[in-house]
Amino acid sequence: MAEAKAVLRYARMSPQKVRMVIDVIRGRGVSEALTVLKYMPRAAAPVVEKVLHSAVANAGQRDLGDPESLKISRAYVDGGPILKRFQARAMGRAFPIHKRTSHVTIVVSPSEDHS
């Protein structure tokens, strides 16, 4: 089956926060997902929206049909490398800070009901 994929690697956002946004749009049509992302009040929404636009553009390059007939067949988030920092605390102690990164992957494919 034909499909198009877009991947954003090393996004400076925790995978847990990005997964909350991805879970909402998984399985939806592209136009519906873009509308949901546009009005979603989460910091990860614009990041995911950008990846989705890229996946749709990739589908256009592969002649998979018009963007209205595409749906999100797979969408997932993997953890990237963690930037480890330390914050100074009282009495000479150090407190670890883990700045997490994400790899966002969105795969779009032609919808079966638009044949």
Jmol script that loads the backbone (N, CA, C; Angstrom):
load data "model"
ATOM      1  N   MET A   1       0.843  -1.185   0.000  1.00  0.00           N
ATOM      2  CA  MET A   1       0.000   0.000   0.000  1.00  0.00           C
ATOM      3  C   MET A   1       0.883   1.242   0.000  1.00  0.00           C
ATOM      4  N   ALA A   2       0.498   2.223  -0.789  1.00  0.00           N
ATOM      5  CA  ALA A   2       1.292   3.446  -0.893  1.00  0.00           C
ATOM      6  C   ALA A   2       1.061   4.332   0.327  1.00  0.00           C
ATOM      7  N   GLU A   3       2.140   4.917   0.798  1.00  0.00           N
ATOM      8  CA  GLU A   3       2.046   5.831   1.933  1.00  0.00           C
ATOM      9  C   GLU A   3       3.219   6.796   1.898  1.00  0.00           C
ATOM     10  N   ALA A   4       3.060   7.898   2.625  1.00  0.00           N
ATOM     11  CA  ALA A   4       4.117   8.901   2.713  1.00  0.00           C
ATOM     12  C   ALA A   4       4.397   9.167   4.184  1.00  0.00           C
ATOM     13  N   LYS A   5       5.673   9.426   4.489  1.00  0.00           N
ATOM     14  CA  LYS A   5       6.091   9.548   5.879  1.00  0.00           C
ATOM     15  C   LYS A   5       6.875  10.838   6.083  1.00  0.00           C
ATOM     16  N   ALA A   6       6.728  11.415   7.274  1.00  0.00           N
ATOM     17  CA  ALA A   6       7.544  12.563   7.670  1.00  0.00           C
ATOM     18  C   ALA A   6       8.030  12.319   9.094  1.00  0.00           C
ATOM     19  N   VAL A   7       9.288  12.643   9.346  1.00  0.00           N
ATOM     20  CA  VAL A   7       9.889  12.419  10.665  1.00  0.00           C
ATOM     21  C   VAL A   7      10.555  13.707  11.136  1.00  0.00           C
ATOM     22  N   LEU A   8      10.256  14.087  12.365  1.00  0.00           N
ATOM     23  CA  LEU A   8      10.968  15.191  13.010  1.00  0.00           C
ATOM     24  C   LEU A   8      11.793  14.580  14.125  1.00  0.00           C
ATOM     25  N   ARG A   9      13.096  14.767  14.047  1.00  0.00           N
ATOM     26  CA  ARG A   9      13.969  14.192  15.059  1.00  0.00           C
ATOM     27  C   ARG A   9      14.516  15.290  15.971  1.00  0.00           C
ATOM     28  N   TYR A  10      14.806  14.923  17.193  1.00  0.00           N
ATOM     29  CA  TYR A  10      15.414  15.807  18.193  1.00  0.00           C
ATOM     30  C   TYR A  10      14.544  17.018  18.541  1.00  0.00           C
ATOM     31  N   ALA A  11      13.228  16.858  18.562  1.00  0.00           N
ATOM     32  CA  ALA A  11      12.344  17.950  18.993  1.00  0.00           C
ATOM     33  C   ALA A  11      12.555  18.153  20.487  1.00  0.00           C
ATOM     34  N   ARG A  12      12.794  19.397  20.907  1.00  0.00           N
ATOM     35  CA  ARG A  12      13.091  19.676  22.311  1.00  0.00           C
ATOM     36  C   ARG A  12      11.803  19.740  23.133  1.00  0.00           C
ATOM     37  N   MET A  13      11.161  18.593  23.260  1.00  0.00           N
ATOM     38  CA  MET A  13       9.913  18.481  23.992  1.00  0.00           C
ATOM     39  C   MET A  13       9.825  17.050  24.509  1.00  0.00           C
ATOM     40  N   SER A  14       9.257  16.863  25.673  1.00  0.00           N
ATOM     41  CA  SER A  14       9.227  15.515  26.232  1.00  0.00           C
ATOM     42  C   SER A  14       8.266  14.626  25.440  1.00  0.00           C
ATOM     43  N   PRO A  15       8.631  13.366  25.217  1.00  0.00           N
ATOM     44  CA  PRO A  15       7.771  12.461  24.457  1.00  0.00           C
ATOM     45  C   PRO A  15       6.384  12.299  25.080  1.00  0.00           C
ATOM     46  N   GLN A  16       6.305  12.354  26.388  1.00  0.00           N
ATOM     47  CA  GLN A  16       5.028  12.204  27.081  1.00  0.00           C
ATOM     48  C   GLN A  16       4.060  13.313  26.668  1.00  0.00           C
ATOM     49  N   LYS A  17       4.550  14.532  26.547  1.00  0.00           N
ATOM     50  CA  LYS A  17       3.700  15.664  26.175  1.00  0.00           C
ATOM     51  C   LYS A  17       3.296  15.601  24.703  1.00  0.00           C
ATOM     52  N   VAL A  18       4.214  15.141  23.845  1.00  0.00           N
ATOM     53  CA  VAL A  18       3.901  15.048  22.425  1.00  0.00           C
ATOM     54  C   VAL A  18       2.917  13.908  22.177  1.00  0.00           C
ATOM     55  N   ARG A  19       3.023  12.821  22.938  1.00  0.00           N
ATOM     56  CA  ARG A  19       2.116  11.681  22.764  1.00  0.00           C
ATOM     57  C   ARG A  19       0.668  12.061  23.039  1.00  0.00           C
ATOM     58  N   MET A  20       0.437  12.985  23.979  1.00  0.00           N
ATOM     59  CA  MET A  20      -0.934  13.416  24.268  1.00  0.00           C
ATOM     60  C   MET A  20      -1.575  14.038  23.034  1.00  0.00           C
ATOM     61  N   VAL A  21      -0.793  14.767  22.235  1.00  0.00           N
ATOM     62  CA  VAL A  21      -1.301  15.398  21.019  1.00  0.00           C
ATOM     63  C   VAL A  21      -1.455  14.352  19.913  1.00  0.00           C
ATOM     64  N   ILE A  22      -0.465  13.486  19.758  1.00  0.00           N
ATOM     65  CA  ILE A  22      -0.489  12.460  18.711  1.00  0.00           C
ATOM     66  C   ILE A  22      -1.668  11.513  18.900  1.00  0.00           C
ATOM     67  N   ASP A  23      -1.976  11.158  20.151  1.00  0.00           N
ATOM     68  CA  ASP A  23      -3.077  10.229  20.422  1.00  0.00           C
ATOM     69  C   ASP A  23      -4.420  10.791  19.962  1.00  0.00           C
ATOM     70  N   VAL A  24      -4.556  12.109  19.965  1.00  0.00           N
ATOM     71  CA  VAL A  24      -5.816  12.740  19.560  1.00  0.00           C
ATOM     72  C   VAL A  24      -6.019  12.651  18.047  1.00  0.00           C
ATOM     73  N   ILE A  25      -4.954  12.774  17.261  1.00  0.00           N
ATOM     74  CA  ILE A  25      -5.106  12.833  15.805  1.00  0.00           C
ATOM     75  C   ILE A  25      -4.906  11.492  15.108  1.00  0.00           C
ATOM     76  N   ARG A  26      -4.421  10.485  15.799  1.00  0.00           N
ATOM     77  CA  ARG A  26      -4.149   9.190  15.161  1.00  0.00           C
ATOM     78  C   ARG A  26      -5.423   8.600  14.571  1.00  0.00           C
ATOM     79  N   GLY A  27      -5.358   8.192  13.286  1.00  0.00           N
ATOM     80  CA  GLY A  27      -6.498   7.571  12.621  1.00  0.00           C
ATOM     81  C   GLY A  27      -7.468   8.531  11.965  1.00  0.00           C
ATOM     82  N   ARG A  28      -7.311   9.814  12.174  1.00  0.00           N
ATOM     83  CA  ARG A  28      -8.227  10.806  11.593  1.00  0.00           C
ATOM     84  C   ARG A  28      -7.825  11.154  10.166  1.00  0.00           C
ATOM     85  N   GLY A  29      -8.738  11.813   9.462  1.00  0.00           N
ATOM     86  CA  GLY A  29      -8.419  12.368   8.158  1.00  0.00           C
ATOM     87  C   GLY A  29      -7.495  13.556   8.328  1.00  0.00           C
ATOM     88  N   VAL A  30      -6.743  13.876   7.290  1.00  0.00           N
ATOM     89  CA  VAL A  30      -5.741  14.939   7.396  1.00  0.00           C
ATOM     90  C   VAL A  30      -6.394  16.299   7.656  1.00  0.00           C
ATOM     91  N   SER A  31      -7.463  16.616   6.924  1.00  0.00           N
ATOM     92  CA  SER A  31      -8.093  17.932   7.100  1.00  0.00           C
ATOM     93  C   SER A  31      -8.679  18.079   8.504  1.00  0.00           C
ATOM     94  N   GLU A  32      -9.280  17.013   9.023  1.00  0.00           N
ATOM     95  CA  GLU A  32      -9.831  17.043  10.380  1.00  0.00           C
ATOM     96  C   GLU A  32      -8.719  17.189  11.408  1.00  0.00           C
ATOM     97  N   ALA A  33      -7.623  16.467  11.210  1.00  0.00           N
ATOM     98  CA  ALA A  33      -6.498  16.525  12.145  1.00  0.00           C
ATOM     99  C   ALA A  33      -5.875  17.916  12.177  1.00  0.00           C
ATOM    100  N   LEU A  34      -5.739  18.551  10.999  1.00  0.00           N
ATOM    101  CA  LEU A  34      -5.170  19.905  10.949  1.00  0.00           C
ATOM    102  C   LEU A  34      -6.056  20.899  11.686  1.00  0.00           C
ATOM    103  N   THR A  35      -7.376  20.742  11.566  1.00  0.00           N
ATOM    104  CA  THR A  35      -8.303  21.624  12.280  1.00  0.00           C
ATOM    105  C   THR A  35      -8.178  21.431  13.785  1.00  0.00           C
ATOM    106  N   VAL A  36      -8.101  20.174  14.217  1.00  0.00           N
ATOM    107  CA  VAL A  36      -7.960  19.883  15.651  1.00  0.00           C
ATOM    108  C   VAL A  36      -6.662  20.475  16.187  1.00  0.00           C
ATOM    109  N   LEU A  37      -5.567  20.290  15.444  1.00  0.00           N
ATOM    110  CA  LEU A  37      -4.270  20.790  15.892  1.00  0.00           C
ATOM    111  C   LEU A  37      -4.225  22.307  15.951  1.00  0.00           C
ATOM    112  N   LYS A  38      -4.922  22.957  15.026  1.00  0.00           N
ATOM    113  CA  LYS A  38      -4.906  24.427  14.974  1.00  0.00           C
ATOM    114  C   LYS A  38      -5.465  25.050  16.256  1.00  0.00           C
ATOM    115  N   TYR A  39      -6.478  24.391  16.835  1.00  0.00           N
ATOM    116  CA  TYR A  39      -7.139  24.953  18.015  1.00  0.00           C
ATOM    117  C   TYR A  39      -6.791  24.237  19.310  1.00  0.00           C
ATOM    118  N   MET A  40      -5.829  23.325  19.278  1.00  0.00           N
ATOM    119  CA  MET A  40      -5.455  22.602  20.485  1.00  0.00           C
ATOM    120  C   MET A  40      -4.504  23.444  21.340  1.00  0.00           C
ATOM    121  N   PRO A  41      -4.834  23.642  22.619  1.00  0.00           N
ATOM    122  CA  PRO A  41      -4.007  24.505  23.474  1.00  0.00           C
ATOM    123  C   PRO A  41      -2.820  23.786  24.113  1.00  0.00           C
ATOM    124  N   ARG A  42      -1.984  23.148  23.322  1.00  0.00           N
ATOM    125  CA  ARG A  42      -0.810  22.464  23.833  1.00  0.00           C
ATOM    126  C   ARG A  42       0.414  22.932  23.063  1.00  0.00           C
ATOM    127  N   ALA A  43       1.542  22.984  23.731  1.00  0.00           N
ATOM    128  CA  ALA A  43       2.772  23.466  23.101  1.00  0.00           C
ATOM    129  C   ALA A  43       3.236  22.528  21.993  1.00  0.00           C
ATOM    130  N   ALA A  44       2.882  21.256  22.068  1.00  0.00           N
ATOM    131  CA  ALA A  44       3.314  20.291  21.056  1.00  0.00           C
ATOM    132  C   ALA A  44       2.466  20.366  19.786  1.00  0.00           C
ATOM    133  N   ALA A  45       1.303  20.990  19.837  1.00  0.00           N
ATOM    134  CA  ALA A  45       0.395  21.019  18.682  1.00  0.00           C
ATOM    135  C   ALA A  45       1.025  21.663  17.444  1.00  0.00           C
ATOM    136  N   PRO A  46       1.673  22.838  17.529  1.00  0.00           N
ATOM    137  CA  PRO A  46       2.301  23.397  16.329  1.00  0.00           C
ATOM    138  C   PRO A  46       3.427  22.534  15.777  1.00  0.00           C
ATOM    139  N   VAL A  47       4.132  21.841  16.644  1.00  0.00           N
ATOM    140  CA  VAL A  47       5.222  20.963  16.214  1.00  0.00           C
ATOM    141  C   VAL A  47       4.656  19.789  15.413  1.00  0.00           C
ATOM    142  N   VAL A  48       3.607  19.163  15.936  1.00  0.00           N
ATOM    143  CA  VAL A  48       2.970  18.031  15.254  1.00  0.00           C
ATOM    144  C   VAL A  48       2.314  18.500  13.956  1.00  0.00           C
ATOM    145  N   GLU A  49       1.728  19.691  13.977  1.00  0.00           N
ATOM    146  CA  GLU A  49       1.094  20.245  12.773  1.00  0.00           C
ATOM    147  C   GLU A  49       2.119  20.421  11.656  1.00  0.00           C
ATOM    148  N   LYS A  50       3.297  20.874  12.006  1.00  0.00           N
ATOM    149  CA  LYS A  50       4.356  21.056  11.013  1.00  0.00           C
ATOM    150  C   LYS A  50       4.788  19.723  10.401  1.00  0.00           C
ATOM    151  N   VAL A  51       4.886  18.678  11.227  1.00  0.00           N
ATOM    152  CA  VAL A  51       5.253  17.353  10.725  1.00  0.00           C
ATOM    153  C   VAL A  51       4.147  16.812   9.821  1.00  0.00           C
ATOM    154  N   LEU A  52       2.887  17.049  10.188  1.00  0.00           N
ATOM    155  CA  LEU A  52       1.767  16.583   9.377  1.00  0.00           C
ATOM    156  C   LEU A  52       1.750  17.272   8.014  1.00  0.00           C
ATOM    157  N   HIS A  53       2.012  18.586   7.996  1.00  0.00           N
ATOM    158  CA  HIS A  53       2.103  19.310   6.721  1.00  0.00           C
ATOM    159  C   HIS A  53       3.211  18.716   5.850  1.00  0.00           C
ATOM    160  N   SER A  54       4.317  18.356   6.455  1.00  0.00           N
ATOM    161  CA  SER A  54       5.426  17.759   5.715  1.00  0.00           C
ATOM    162  C   SER A  54       5.032  16.403   5.133  1.00  0.00           C
ATOM    163  N   ALA A  55       4.310  15.597   5.912  1.00  0.00           N
ATOM    164  CA  ALA A  55       3.864  14.293   5.427  1.00  0.00           C
ATOM    165  C   ALA A  55       2.903  14.450   4.254  1.00  0.00           C
ATOM    166  N   VAL A  56       2.023  15.447   4.320  1.00  0.00           N
ATOM    167  CA  VAL A  56       1.078  15.707   3.220  1.00  0.00           C
ATOM    168  C   VAL A  56       1.841  16.159   1.978  1.00  0.00           C
ATOM    169  N   ALA A  57       2.854  17.003   2.152  1.00  0.00           N
ATOM    170  CA  ALA A  57       3.672  17.458   1.021  1.00  0.00           C
ATOM    171  C   ALA A  57       4.419  16.276   0.398  1.00  0.00           C
ATOM    172  N   ASN A  58       4.918  15.369   1.243  1.00  0.00           N
ATOM    173  CA  ASN A  58       5.590  14.174   0.731  1.00  0.00           C
ATOM    174  C   ASN A  58       4.619  13.296  -0.047  1.00  0.00           C
ATOM    175  N   ALA A  59       3.369  13.218   0.418  1.00  0.00           N
ATOM    176  CA  ALA A  59       2.348  12.443  -0.297  1.00  0.00           C
ATOM    177  C   ALA A  59       2.052  13.080  -1.649  1.00  0.00           C
ATOM    178  N   GLY A  60       2.073  14.412  -1.709  1.00  0.00           N
ATOM    179  CA  GLY A  60       1.875  15.103  -2.984  1.00  0.00           C
ATOM    180  C   GLY A  60       2.986  14.799  -3.968  1.00  0.00           C
ATOM    181  N   GLN A  61       4.203  14.667  -3.483  1.00  0.00           N
ATOM    182  CA  GLN A  61       5.334  14.320  -4.341  1.00  0.00           C
ATOM    183  C   GLN A  61       5.219  12.905  -4.897  1.00  0.00           C
ATOM    184  N   ARG A  62       4.581  12.035  -4.118  1.00  0.00           N
ATOM    185  CA  ARG A  62       4.437  10.638  -4.540  1.00  0.00           C
ATOM    186  C   ARG A  62       3.117  10.379  -5.261  1.00  0.00           C
ATOM    187  N   ASP A  63       2.339  11.429  -5.538  1.00  0.00           N
ATOM    188  CA  ASP A  63       1.059  11.329  -6.251  1.00  0.00           C
ATOM    189  C   ASP A  63       0.101  10.345  -5.583  1.00  0.00           C
ATOM    190  N   LEU A  64      -0.145  10.550  -4.301  1.00  0.00           N
ATOM    191  CA  LEU A  64      -1.061   9.681  -3.561  1.00  0.00           C
ATOM    192  C   LEU A  64      -2.490  10.228  -3.530  1.00  0.00           C
ATOM    193  N   GLY A  65      -2.771  11.241  -4.334  1.00  0.00           N
ATOM    194  CA  GLY A  65      -4.104  11.829  -4.354  1.00  0.00           C
ATOM    195  C   GLY A  65      -4.127  13.172  -3.668  1.00  0.00           C
ATOM    196  N   ASP A  66      -5.311  13.777  -3.658  1.00  0.00           N
ATOM    197  CA  ASP A  66      -5.427  15.098  -3.035  1.00  0.00           C
ATOM    198  C   ASP A  66      -5.362  14.979  -1.512  1.00  0.00           C
ATOM    199  N   PRO A  67      -4.923  16.034  -0.849  1.00  0.00           N
ATOM    200  CA  PRO A  67      -4.760  15.985   0.617  1.00  0.00           C
ATOM    201  C   PRO A  67      -6.058  15.705   1.376  1.00  0.00           C
ATOM    202  N   GLU A  68      -7.209  16.045   0.778  1.00  0.00           N
ATOM    203  CA  GLU A  68      -8.488  15.819   1.458  1.00  0.00           C
ATOM    204  C   GLU A  68      -8.791  14.324   1.602  1.00  0.00           C
ATOM    205  N   SER A  69      -8.235  13.498   0.716  1.00  0.00           N
ATOM    206  CA  SER A  69      -8.538  12.061   0.747  1.00  0.00           C
ATOM    207  C   SER A  69      -7.516  11.264   1.560  1.00  0.00           C
ATOM    208  N   LEU A  70      -6.555  11.940   2.174  1.00  0.00           N
ATOM    209  CA  LEU A  70      -5.534  11.237   2.962  1.00  0.00           C
ATOM    210  C   LEU A  70      -5.977  11.084   4.411  1.00  0.00           C
ATOM    211  N   LYS A  71      -5.496  10.018   5.042  1.00  0.00           N
ATOM    212  CA  LYS A  71      -5.729   9.848   6.477  1.00  0.00           C
ATOM    213  C   LYS A  71      -4.415   9.479   7.160  1.00  0.00           C
ATOM    214  N   ILE A  72      -4.363   9.712   8.450  1.00  0.00           N
ATOM    215  CA  ILE A  72      -3.166   9.391   9.222  1.00  0.00           C
ATOM    216  C   ILE A  72      -3.230   7.911   9.567  1.00  0.00           C
ATOM    217  N   SER A  73      -2.406   7.111   8.895  1.00  0.00           N
ATOM    218  CA  SER A  73      -2.445   5.664   9.122  1.00  0.00           C
ATOM    219  C   SER A  73      -1.621   5.269  10.350  1.00  0.00           C
ATOM    220  N   ARG A  74      -0.484   5.935  10.544  1.00  0.00           N
ATOM    221  CA  ARG A  74       0.348   5.665  11.721  1.00  0.00           C
ATOM    222  C   ARG A  74       0.927   6.980  12.226  1.00  0.00           C
ATOM    223  N   ALA A  75       0.986   7.115  13.529  1.00  0.00           N
ATOM    224  CA  ALA A  75       1.621   8.284  14.147  1.00  0.00           C
ATOM    225  C   ALA A  75       2.160   7.850  15.500  1.00  0.00           C
ATOM    226  N   TYR A  76       3.434   8.090  15.727  1.00  0.00           N
ATOM    227  CA  TYR A  76       4.018   7.685  16.998  1.00  0.00           C
ATOM    228  C   TYR A  76       5.175   8.608  17.372  1.00  0.00           C
ATOM    229  N   VAL A  77       5.524   8.544  18.646  1.00  0.00           N
ATOM    230  CA  VAL A  77       6.598   9.372  19.193  1.00  0.00           C
ATOM    231  C   VAL A  77       7.572   8.471  19.935  1.00  0.00           C
ATOM    232  N   ASP A  78       8.835   8.594  19.605  1.00  0.00           N
ATOM    233  CA  ASP A  78       9.883   7.872  20.316  1.00  0.00           C
ATOM    234  C   ASP A  78      10.738   8.879  21.080  1.00  0.00           C
ATOM    235  N   GLY A  79      11.334   8.440  22.147  1.00  0.00           N
ATOM    236  CA  GLY A  79      12.222   9.299  22.910  1.00  0.00           C
ATOM    237  C   GLY A  79      13.560   9.454  22.222  1.00  0.00           C
ATOM    238  N   GLY A  80      14.076  10.654  22.239  1.00  0.00           N
ATOM    239  CA  GLY A  80      15.394  10.918  21.690  1.00  0.00           C
ATOM    240  C   GLY A  80      16.422  10.970  22.804  1.00  0.00           C
ATOM    241  N   PRO A  81      17.599  11.467  22.501  1.00  0.00           N
ATOM    242  CA  PRO A  81      18.621  11.581  23.542  1.00  0.00           C
ATOM    243  C   PRO A  81      18.213  12.590  24.618  1.00  0.00           C
ATOM    244  N   ILE A  82      18.636  12.338  25.832  1.00  0.00           N
ATOM    245  CA  ILE A  82      18.295  13.206  26.958  1.00  0.00           C
ATOM    246  C   ILE A  82      19.490  14.086  27.287  1.00  0.00           C
ATOM    247  N   LEU A  83      19.250  15.397  27.331  1.00  0.00           N
ATOM    248  CA  LEU A  83      20.306  16.329  27.732  1.00  0.00           C
ATOM    249  C   LEU A  83      20.312  16.377  29.253  1.00  0.00           C
ATOM    250  N   LYS A  84      21.431  16.030  29.859  1.00  0.00           N
ATOM    251  CA  LYS A  84      21.500  15.966  31.311  1.00  0.00           C
ATOM    252  C   LYS A  84      22.209  17.197  31.857  1.00  0.00           C
ATOM    253  N   ARG A  85      21.522  17.908  32.726  1.00  0.00           N
ATOM    254  CA  ARG A  85      22.043  19.128  33.335  1.00  0.00           C
ATOM    255  C   ARG A  85      21.905  19.015  34.847  1.00  0.00           C
ATOM    256  N   PHE A  86      22.623  19.878  35.563  1.00  0.00           N
ATOM    257  CA  PHE A  86      22.514  19.893  37.011  1.00  0.00           C
ATOM    258  C   PHE A  86      22.213  21.294  37.496  1.00  0.00           C
ATOM    259  N   GLN A  87      21.326  21.376  38.495  1.00  0.00           N
ATOM    260  CA  GLN A  87      20.986  22.645  39.115  1.00  0.00           C
ATOM    261  C   GLN A  87      21.547  22.642  40.540  1.00  0.00           C
ATOM    262  N   ALA A  88      22.196  23.733  40.902  1.00  0.00           N
ATOM    263  CA  ALA A  88      22.763  23.828  42.243  1.00  0.00           C
ATOM    264  C   ALA A  88      21.648  23.956  43.271  1.00  0.00           C
ATOM    265  N   ARG A  89      21.788  23.216  44.378  1.00  0.00           N
ATOM    266  CA  ARG A  89      20.818  23.284  45.466  1.00  0.00           C
ATOM    267  C   ARG A  89      21.541  23.645  46.757  1.00  0.00           C
ATOM    268  N   ALA A  90      20.795  23.686  47.837  1.00  0.00           N
ATOM    269  CA  ALA A  90      21.345  24.117  49.113  1.00  0.00           C
ATOM    270  C   ALA A  90      22.424  23.158  49.622  1.00  0.00           C
ATOM    271  N   MET A  91      23.353  23.689  50.386  1.00  0.00           N
ATOM    272  CA  MET A  91      24.408  22.941  51.055  1.00  0.00           C
ATOM    273  C   MET A  91      25.291  22.164  50.083  1.00  0.00           C
ATOM    274  N   GLY A  92      25.546  22.734  48.907  1.00  0.00           N
ATOM    275  CA  GLY A  92      26.478  22.152  47.960  1.00  0.00           C
ATOM    276  C   GLY A  92      25.962  20.953  47.188  1.00  0.00           C
ATOM    277  N   ARG A  93      24.671  20.709  47.269  1.00  0.00           N
ATOM    278  CA  ARG A  93      24.114  19.564  46.548  1.00  0.00           C
ATOM    279  C   ARG A  93      23.814  19.936  45.102  1.00  0.00           C
ATOM    280  N   ALA A  94      23.666  18.911  44.282  1.00  0.00           N
ATOM    281  CA  ALA A  94      23.307  19.121  42.878  1.00  0.00           C
ATOM    282  C   ALA A  94      22.012  18.366  42.597  1.00  0.00           C
ATOM    283  N   PHE A  95      21.124  18.979  41.831  1.00  0.00           N
ATOM    284  CA  PHE A  95      19.839  18.383  41.494  1.00  0.00           C
ATOM    285  C   PHE A  95      19.814  18.118  39.989  1.00  0.00           C
ATOM    286  N   PRO A  96      19.615  16.862  39.570  1.00  0.00           N
ATOM    287  CA  PRO A  96      19.658  16.571  38.137  1.00  0.00           C
ATOM    288  C   PRO A  96      18.426  17.098  37.389  1.00  0.00           C
ATOM    289  N   ILE A  97      18.654  17.625  36.202  1.00  0.00           N
ATOM    290  CA  ILE A  97      17.582  18.066  35.310  1.00  0.00           C
ATOM    291  C   ILE A  97      17.745  17.289  34.012  1.00  0.00           C
ATOM    292  N   HIS A  98      16.665  16.639  33.571  1.00  0.00           N
ATOM    293  CA  HIS A  98      16.693  15.857  32.341  1.00  0.00           C
ATOM    294  C   HIS A  98      15.864  16.584  31.289  1.00  0.00           C
ATOM    295  N   LYS A  99      16.525  17.132  30.283  1.00  0.00           N
ATOM    296  CA  LYS A  99      15.833  17.824  29.195  1.00  0.00           C
ATOM    297  C   LYS A  99      15.610  16.797  28.091  1.00  0.00           C
ATOM    298  N   ARG A 100      14.387  16.357  27.968  1.00  0.00           N
ATOM    299  CA  ARG A 100      14.073  15.259  27.061  1.00  0.00           C
ATOM    300  C   ARG A 100      13.830  15.746  25.642  1.00  0.00           C
ATOM    301  N   THR A 101      14.114  14.872  24.672  1.00  0.00           N
ATOM    302  CA  THR A 101      13.857  15.166  23.268  1.00  0.00           C
ATOM    303  C   THR A 101      12.991  14.054  22.682  1.00  0.00           C
ATOM    304  N   SER A 102      12.366  14.352  21.543  1.00  0.00           N
ATOM    305  CA  SER A 102      11.429  13.423  20.924  1.00  0.00           C
ATOM    306  C   SER A 102      11.727  13.252  19.451  1.00  0.00           C
ATOM    307  N   HIS A 103      11.388  12.073  18.936  1.00  0.00           N
ATOM    308  CA  HIS A 103      11.383  11.820  17.498  1.00  0.00           C
ATOM    309  C   HIS A 103       9.917  11.571  17.117  1.00  0.00           C
ATOM    310  N   VAL A 104       9.335  12.476  16.323  1.00  0.00           N
ATOM    311  CA  VAL A 104       7.924  12.396  15.938  1.00  0.00           C
ATOM    312  C   VAL A 104       7.832  11.836  14.526  1.00  0.00           C
ATOM    313  N   THR A 105       7.011  10.799  14.322  1.00  0.00           N
ATOM    314  CA  THR A 105       6.824  10.187  13.007  1.00  0.00           C
ATOM    315  C   THR A 105       5.341  10.150  12.678  1.00  0.00           C
ATOM    316  N   ILE A 106       4.986  10.642  11.482  1.00  0.00           N
ATOM    317  CA  ILE A 106       3.606  10.601  11.007  1.00  0.00           C
ATOM    318  C   ILE A 106       3.598   9.988   9.615  1.00  0.00           C
ATOM    319  N   VAL A 107       2.734   8.984   9.418  1.00  0.00           N
ATOM    320  CA  VAL A 107       2.592   8.308   8.126  1.00  0.00           C
ATOM    321  C   VAL A 107       1.164   8.529   7.633  1.00  0.00           C
ATOM    322  N   VAL A 108       1.021   9.050   6.402  1.00  0.00           N
ATOM    323  CA  VAL A 108      -0.301   9.251   5.806  1.00  0.00           C
ATOM    324  C   VAL A 108      -0.457   8.319   4.615  1.00  0.00           C
ATOM    325  N   SER A 109      -1.698   7.898   4.383  1.00  0.00           N
ATOM    326  CA  SER A 109      -1.991   7.019   3.253  1.00  0.00           C
ATOM    327  C   SER A 109      -3.369   7.375   2.702  1.00  0.00           C
ATOM    328  N   PRO A 110      -3.641   7.010   1.462  1.00  0.00           N
ATOM    329  CA  PRO A 110      -4.965   7.282   0.898  1.00  0.00           C
ATOM    330  C   PRO A 110      -6.041   6.548   1.676  1.00  0.00           C
ATOM    331  N   SER A 111      -7.162   7.212   1.877  1.00  0.00           N
ATOM    332  CA  SER A 111      -8.268   6.618   2.621  1.00  0.00           C
ATOM    333  C   SER A 111      -8.993   5.611   1.724  1.00  0.00           C
ATOM    334  N   GLU A 112      -9.443   4.488   2.299  1.00  0.00           N
ATOM    335  CA  GLU A 112     -10.116   3.458   1.524  1.00  0.00           C
ATOM    336  C   GLU A 112     -11.507   3.881   1.075  1.00  0.00           C
ATOM    337  N   ASP A 113     -12.211   4.705   1.882  1.00  0.00           N
ATOM    338  CA  ASP A 113     -13.588   5.062   1.553  1.00  0.00           C
ATOM    339  C   ASP A 113     -13.693   6.116   0.469  1.00  0.00           C
ATOM    340  N   HIS A 114     -12.566   6.719   0.023  1.00  0.00           N
ATOM    341  CA  HIS A 114     -12.581   7.713  -1.045  1.00  0.00           C
ATOM    342  C   HIS A 114     -12.156   7.108  -2.374  1.00  0.00           C
ATOM    343  N   SER A 115     -12.519   5.879  -2.653  1.00  0.00           N
ATOM    344  CA  SER A 115     -12.093   5.221  -3.884  1.00  0.00           C
ATOM    345  C   SER A 115     -12.911   5.638  -5.071  1.00  0.00           C
TER     346      SER A 115
END
end "model"
wireframe off; spacefill off
backbone 0.3
color backbone group
